[in-house]
Amino acid sequence: MALNSDYTPDTSGLEHRHKLEGLLDAAIERLERARHFAKASHQTAALDITRRLGAQPGGVEAIYARIGRLDTAGIFHGGDWEHPKSLQPGLAANTLWQGDKITATLEYLNELRFLAVANGDLIRDDLTDEQARHFLSQVLALNLNILFEGSSEAERAQESVLGTSVRTLYEFLAERIGLEGILDELIAEIWRILAQRPIQVDSVKAMISQIAACIYSETAELSGKSIGNAGMGADRLISALFGPTQGCREDPGLDAYYERLSTMDANALAQEASGFARAMHDTGLVSPYHPVFLRFIAQDNMDLMPHALGLSSTGQDALNCYRDLVKNLVLEAIYPETSQAAYGLALLLERGILFMPPIAPGFWHFISIPLAPSVEELVSSVYGTTRPAQVFLLAGLLNVIGQPFGVGQGNNPTCQAARALSMWAQDEPAYLMQTVVWAARDDEVVVHFEGQAISSQNVQALPPHLPPRDVDPVSLIVVPHLDRIYCEMGRLCADRPGDPHQWINREFHGWWVGRGCRLAVDVPTGKLFDYEGFVRDFVAIYHPTYNRNRPLIHPQPAGIAVTDVRGRFVGWHAITITRVTLDLEHVMRVYFFNPNNDSGQNWGHDTVVSTQGNGEQYGEASLPLEQFASRLYLFHFDPQDQWTPQAVSSELVDEITRRARESWAEHR
């Protein structure tokens, strides 16, 4: 890119890092000169500078370059980290996430020290390179969620004092320690994440790329033994991305593959179509070669499109009825840079969404709308300029409507907006499309609260209009508007008794939200309030045995008390109840959507959320009813319905109550 004469490079960040490096060097010198009994008085200053330097781009590299001096100078003197052999890898992440500034920074430095020993950059008599490498392999294997950018509610609520430095550190470790020692765990984790079919899979694709580099590198020296039982799973993942068909099996490059397509006969093209569809539906991942093929056949071979998307008879009917629209969606939205949109389009067709009268016209309209300059700038700043912002937004819309349960909140504290997008994609896709149009074209969303119009651009005294992180393009532009509207709704009913969500949810999410709202907690005191009645009402309304076997018609918003692996209360969280029914083992389960990026969480006391194997749809989570109800604190219902709470089994009520009182309600 040519630079104009007015261009001035931004060096403020680099200058700040260099300043911190100089301060750290000076602090190390003071620590080196200090006597043993005086080390403690100089450690704090060095640790404070280290913490600030770690938050800067390139900071972890700068600290690693000084880790030998820090260790020799006595940064670990007088504490648990002075004797590295006694340290436990299972405690490392908890210390980084939940420790105070001093302990978290010491653990940060300790893991860099282990890396230096493992790589031969630091020699210690009490720690071998093999021991250091094994320690770090265990740390990485135990904390793959950090590498996958999938913070749980517990981690989000207990954000490390080191902030994003923690993830930067683990990425730094993974790049330099190699994946050999954690390959089995890494591959298993990838399959577990993919079983939930998230929309955002960039981090997963990056991990698969690392695995491929690791396995096929001449210096990796990976044997079948080191790969373990996950080897076949690794092959499936790698081939799904880099060589899903015979025509691109050796990963020839996109341009070379396009040239090959023009020389293939009808039979070869049909085999390519089937191969792409099989790999896509098997993994939920779309190879960059897939869009090249789709765009090729969209020109004059649309008969292959159903096979290339892996459509059933339902999807084929939708495609045949809206052939021109599907062709335009492929050509306008599906490129190698937006390859996942092919999966979104396939699932959208499978849902039969295009048969809803507003949807097809809505897509034709969205293809041609102009974007507000601020929106175009935002999308381009996040997703790049290789394609116009309109392409990324249209691709994102295909994904969200095709995968309502794949919407994630990213590493953001809000869950209400992500839940709303998912709920609209599932139940009111036309409203979702219109909301995206407002946000994209006008950079404004207007919603009514009890007859009063609320504009996202006119909300006063609210948090800054900051974009969310690590989300799909639709969430990127819409969530900031929804967050501000949600906060304003909270302000408008702040003086009302009880939880404001009993008014907000039905106005914010849609007409189908039950007008009745039941709370387990007295809001002013935080104590349980008529908890037995709360439990009886929930079971009587939602449990098919007690509600005359009435299925849930519309997804309903609910609130849960999230707990950590020890059952301790973490915070309140918004989810959507999607259905309640028996699983294959005849266990009554509640199926729900959790806007967190990874629903497979351990909430303590044997309450482990399931995401597959118990009848879940892609992206759903589930728990046995008594376990789910024990974490529930708010639910909606239709007050005109009739139910009989007295008929609910006392044993079931007692079991739910016991589980609640042993976890989040222990001191309530």
N, C-alpha and C positions, 0 to 999 in steps of 0.2 A: 504494500500500500504506500503510495507516495504521500509524503508529509508536506503540508503547506507551510508557508513561512511563519504563520502564527502559532504553529504547534509547539507546545512546551511540555516536555515529558514530566510526569508526576513522580518526583523523587522523594517526596516527604516521607513515605512509608519506609523506603530504603535508608534514608538518613536517620529515622527514628530507630530502626533496627541496629544500625551501626553505633548509634549513641548507647543503646542498651548493651551491645557487645563490649564497648569500652568500659561501661560501668561494671559489667560482670568481670572483666579482666582485672579491674582494680579491686573488686571485692575478693576475688580469688587470691590476689597477692596479699591482701590483709589477712585472709584466712591461713595462707601458707606461713606467714610470719608469726601468727599467734601461737602461744604455747598451748599445751593440751587443756589446761584448766580454763583457758580463755576462748577456746574454739566456739563455744556455744554463743557467745556474744556477737560473733561475726557470721555465724551460720545464717541467722535470720535475714540479714541484709542480702546475702548472696542468694538465698532461696527466693526472696521477694523479686529480685531482678530477674532470676531465672524464670519465674512464673510469668512475668510480663514479656520477656523475650520469647517464650514459647508460644505466645498468642500472635506473634508476628509472622507473616509469610517468610519462610526460610529460617525461622527461629529454631526449630528442632535440629536442623543441620548445624547451626551455629553452636548450640548447646552440646551436641554430640562431639563436635570438634574439641570441646573443652572438658569432656567428661573425665578423662584421665587426670587432668590437673585438679579438678574438683574432688575426685576420689582421694588422690594423694594428699591434697590440702586438708582433708578432714571434714568434708561436708556431711559425711555419715557418722562422724564421731559421736559416741555417747548415746546412740539410739538403737532401735531394733535392726536398722539397716547396716549396722557396723559389721555384722556377721552374716554374709549373704547365704551361706549354706542353710541357715535356720529359717529362711523366708519361704512362705507357702504361695505357690502360684494361684491357688484358689481365692486368696485374699486380695490379690493385686487390683482387680477392677473395682471392688468395693471401696478400697482405699482411695483410688483415683476419683471415683464418683462421689463418695460420701465423706471423705476425710476433710479436715480443715485445711487451710492454705499450706501450713507447714508439712503435714503428713502427706497430703496429695502431691506436693512438689517433690518431696523426698522419694515417693514411689515412682514418680515420673523420671527422676534422675537415676533411680535404681535400675529401672528397666533399660535405660540407655547404657548404664554401666554393664549390665549383663550382655547387651548387644555388642559392646566394645570387646568384652572378653571372648564372646563367641566368634567374633570376626578376627581375633588376634590383634586388635588395636590397643588392648590393655592386658597386662599380665598380672595375675594375682596368684599368690601361693595357695590360697584357700578356695580357689574356684577354677575349674578347668574349662576349656572352651566347649567340651562335650556337655558338661553339666549346665553351663550357661545356655547353650542352644536348646537343651531339653527343657529347661525352665521356661524359656520364652515360647517354645512350641506349645507347652501346656497352657501358658497364659493366653496365647492367641486362640487356641482351640476352645478354651473355656469362655472366650469373649468374642465369638464371631459376630454377635449382634452389633457390636461397636463397629466392626469392619463393614457390616451390611447397612449401617446408618438406620437401624431400626430401633430407636430408643423406645423403651416401654414407658408406660405412664409413671412408673416408679422412678426411672431415670430422668424423665422429663421434669418431675416434681422436685427431684433431688439433684438438680443440675450441678455438675462439678464446679468447684471454684476455679478450675482450670479452663472451663468453657469448652470451646471446640478444640483446644489443644490436645485433649484426650484422644479424639478420633485421629487427629493428625499424627500423634505419637504411634498409635496402633498401625496406621497405614505405613508409617516409616519403618516400624519393626517388621511388618509383613513383607515389605519390599526387600529388606536386607537379610532377614533370617531365612527366607524361602518358604515355600509351601509344602516341602516334602514331609515335614513332621506333622502337619495338620491336615494333610490332604483328605484322608477319610472323613474327618469331622467336617471339613469344608464342603465336600461334595454332598454329604448327607444334609447339611444345613441348606445348601442351595436347593435341593429337591424339596425340603420342607417348606421353604419360602415360596417356591414356584407352585406348590400344591394349593396355595391360596390365590394364585393368579393375580398378583398386584399389577397395576398399570405401570408404575415406575419400576423398571427393571434395569436401569443403567448400572447400578452397583453390582447386580447379579452378573450382567454381561461382562463387567470389568473383572470380576472374580473368575469367570470361566476363561477369559482371555489369559489371566495369570496362570490358571491351571494348565491351559494348553501350552503356554510358554515353558512352564515347569516340566511337563511330561515330555515334550518334544525337543527340549534343549539338549544339546550334546553334552553339556556339563552338569545337567541335573542328576544323572546317574540314578534315575528312578527304575526300580525293578518292579515286577508284579507283586513282590512281597511288600514293598514300601507303599504301593498304591492300595493294597488290601482288596477287600470285597467291593470297594467303591469304583474300581477300575472301569467296569462296564457302565456304571452311571456317568463317569467322566466322559467316556467315549460318546455316549448319547448326547450329553450337553454340548460337547465340542462340535460334534457333527451337525447338531441342530443349528448352530450359529455359523459355522465356517464351511460346511459341506453337506447340506441336507439331501442333495440329489446327485445323480450320476454325473450330470453336466458341470457341477461345481465342486466335486468331491475333494479335489486337491487344492481348493481355495485359489483359483486362478486370478482373481481380481474382477471387479465389477465390469470394467470395459471389455475385458477379454470374454467374460461370460455373455455379455450382450451380443458380441459378434458370433459366438457359438450358436445362440438361439436362432439366428437367421439361417443356419445351415442344417437345423434339425428337421426331421420329417414329422408327420402327425403322430406317429407312435412314440417317438422320443419326447415330443412336447407333452403328450399325455402322461408319460412316466414322470417327467419333471413336475407336472402339476400335482400328481399324487404324492410324490416325495416331499414337496414343500408343505402340503396340507398335513401329512402325517407327522412331520417333525414339529410343526406349529402346534397342533392340538395335543401332541404327546408332552410337550414341555411348557407351552405357554409363551415360548420365545419365538421371535421371527428373525430369520437370517436376513442380512442386508441384500442377499441375492434374491430373496423372495419378491421385494418390490420391483426389481429389474424385470423379473418374469411377468409379474402382474401388468406392468406398464406395457410390456411387449405384446401380450395377448389382448390387452384392452384395445389395441389399435384395430385389429381385424380378425380376432379369434376369440370373441367373447364366449363362445360355447365352452371353452375350457375354464372359464372363470369359476363356475361352481365347484369343479374338481380342485382347482388351485386353492380355493378357500375352504375346502373340506365340508361342504354344506350338505345338510340332510334335505329331505323333501320340502320341509317348511322353508328353509333358507333358499332353496332353488326356486320355490314359488315366488318369494319376495323379489329375488334377483330378476326373474323373468318378467315380473310386472313392472319393475322399475329399472329396466336394463340401462337406459340412457343415464339415469341418475347414478347408478353404481359405477358406470364407466367414468363419469365425470369425477366422482369421489376418488376413484383410484388415481386418475391423472392429476387431480388438484391437490391431493393430500398424502399419497403414499409414495414416499421416496426412501432410499436407504437410510437417510437421517431420521425418518419417521416410520421406520419399518414396523413397529408394534401396532400401528394403525391398521395393518392388514388383519391382525387378530381381532381388533375392535370392530372392524367392518364385518368380519365373518360372524361374530357373536351378535352383532346388531341385526343382521339378516336372520339369524337363527331365532331371535326373539320375536320376529314378525313385527317389529316396531314400525316399519315403513307402511304397514297397512292402516296405522292410525292416521286419520285425515290430515292433521297439521304437520306431520313429520317430514314427508317428502318435500312439500313446498318450503318448509323451514330450512331444509338443507340447501335447496336451490337458492334461497334468499341469503343464507350464510356464506355461500361460495362467493357472492358478489358484494358483500357489504364492505364499505371502507372502514379502516381501523382508525381510531383516535391516535394522533401522533404519540401521545404519552404511552398508550398501550403497545404500539408498534415498537417503541424504544425499549419498553420493559421486556417484552417477549424476546426481542433480539439480543438484549443484554444477557439473558439467561440461556437461551437455546442457540445463540449464534446467528450469523448472517448468511450461512450457506444456502438457506432457503428463506423466502419472505415470511414474515411473522404470521401472515394469514395461513400459510401451509401448516405451521405448527399448531395453530389454534384449531383448524379444521380437523387435523389428525387427533388432537386432544379430545375434541367433541365426539369423534367416532369411538375413541377408547372409553370415555366416561359412560356414554349411552350403551355401548356394547358390554361393558364390565361394571355395572353399578356397585358390586361388592369389591371392586379393585381400587376404589378411591381411597387414598391415604392422606393423613393430615401432615405427613412429613415430620420434620423435627420442629414442630410448632406447638405452642401450648394450647391452642384452641382446637376443639373437637366438634363444636356445634356446626360450623360452616361445612366441614367435610361430611358430617352426617347428613346435612341438608342436601348437598349435591348428590350424594348417593341415593337418598330417598327420592329425590326428584327424578333422577335417571331411571330408577326402578318403577316409579308409579306415575310420574308426570313429566315425561321427557319433553313434551312440547313447552312446558313452563321453563324447564331447564334451558332449552335452546333459546327462548326469548330472553332469559336472564343473561345468558352469555352474550347475546346480541347487544343488550343494553351496556354491559360492561365493556365489550370490545369496541363498539361504535361510539358510545357516549361517554365512556369512562365514568359511568354513574349507574347506580341501581336504585330504584324507588320501590319501597314496599309499604304497605298499609298496616298500621297497628290499631285495631279497634276503630277504623275509619280515619285515622290520622296518617297522612302521607309522611314517610321518612325517607329523605334522600341521603345516600351515602356520602355525598359531597357537602352536605350542609349540617352534618352532625358536629356539635360543639363539645369541647372539654372531653375529648376521647383520645385514646392512644394515637400516635402518628400513623399515617397511611403507609405502612411498610409492607412490602410484598412478603408472602410466606416463602419458606425455603423447601427445597427437595420435594416438589410437588409437580403434578401434571400441568400442562399449559392452561387448561380451563380453571383449575384451582388457583393458579398463579394470578390470573386477572380478576377472578370473581371473589375469592375468599376475603381479600381486604375490604371489599364493599360489604360483604355479609357480616364480617366481624364488627364493623362500625355500626351497622343497623342493629345487630344483636345487642351490642352495648347500649345503644339508645333505647331499645325496648326495655332493657333492664332498668335504665334510669327512669323511664316513664312509670314503671310499677314498683319502684324501690320502696315507696311508703306503704305498700299494701302488706297485709299480714301473710305469713307463709312464704313458701319458695316462689320466686318470680317466674320460674319455669312453667308453672301451671297456667300462666297467661301467655308467656313468650312462645312456648313450643307450638301451640295451635295456630298462632299468627305467623310465626316464622317458617314453619315447615309445610303446613297445608291444611285444607279443610277436613281431611280424613283423620286428623289427630283427635283422639277422644276428648270431649269437653270435660270429662271428669278427670281428676288428678288426685292420686293418693300418695301421701308422704309418710315415711317411716320415722322422720326426725322432726322435732320441734326446732324450727329455724333459729329463734332467738337464743336458745340454750344449747343447741347441738345434741340434746339428749333424745333417746328413743321416746316415741309418743305413740301409745296404743299399738305396740309392735305386733302383738298377737292378732289384732284386728286387721292390721296391714297385711300380714301374711295370709290370713284367711281370705281376705278380699282378692289378693293376687291369684291365689290358687283357684278360688271359685270362678274367677273371670277368665283365666287363661288355660287352666288344666282341662283337657277334653273330657276327662272322667267326670268333672264336676260342672262343666258348662254345657251339658247336653251335646257334647261332641261338635261344638261350633268351631270351625277353623278361623284363624286370624285372616281377615280379608285384606286389610291394609297394614303395612309395616307401622309399628308404633314406637315413638321415641321413649326412651327410658333412661334412668340414671342409676349408675352403680357406684358402690364404694370400692374403689380399687385397693387391693392389699398386695404386699410384697410376698416373697417366698416364705416368710415366717408368719404370714397372716396379719401383719401390722398394717394399719390404715395408712394409705398414701394420699388419697384425694378423691374428689368426685369426678366422674367421667360420663360422657354422653355416648350411648349406644342405641341401636335400633333392634327391637324384637321383631323377627321376621316370621317365625312360626313356632308352634309347640306341638310335638307329635312323638310317637314311639319310634325308637331306632330299631335296627335289625335284631338287637338283643332284647327287645321289648322293654327298654328303659325309656321312661318319659323324659324327653330332653327339650330344652329351650334353645332354639337356633337364633343367632343374633349377628348383627353386623357391628364390628368394632372399627371405627375409623383410624385406629392406630395402624401403623404400617404392618405390624406383625401381631396377629391375634393369638398366636400360640404362647400364652403366658401362664406362669405358675403363680397362683394367688394364695398359695399356702394352705396347710392343713388338708392335703390331698385334693385341692381344688385346682386341677390343671386343665386349662381350656383346650379343647380339641378343635382341630381344623381339618382333619381328614380321618376317614375310617369309621365314622359314626353317622353316615348319611348326610354329611354337610355338602352343600353346593359349593362350587369354587368361590372362595372369599368369605364364606360363612364361618362362624365359630359356634361352638355348642358346649353345653354343660348339662348334666342331669338336673332336673328341675329343682330339687332341694338344694343343690350346690349353687345354682344360679340365683335362686330366691334369697339365699343367705347373704348375697352381696348386693341385692337390689335395695334401693332406697326411694325410688320414685317411678311410678308408672301411670299411664293414661288409660281411660276406659270410656265407654259410652254410658252415661248415667241413666239413659232410658232402658238399658238392658236390665234383665232380672237375673239375680244370682243368689245363691244360698250359702253364705259363708259358714253357717252352723253345720253344714253337711261335710265340711272338710275334715279329714282324719286328724285326730288330736296327735297321733304319733308323727304324722308328717309335719304338722305345725311345730311340735317340740323339736324335731330334728333340724328344721330350718332355723329355729330360734337358737338352739345350741350352737350351731355353726356360726351364726352371726355374733353371738355374745363371746365366742372364743376368738373372734378375729376383729373386724373393724368396730364392732359395738361393745368391745370389752369394757371401756370406761364411759359408756354412754347410758 
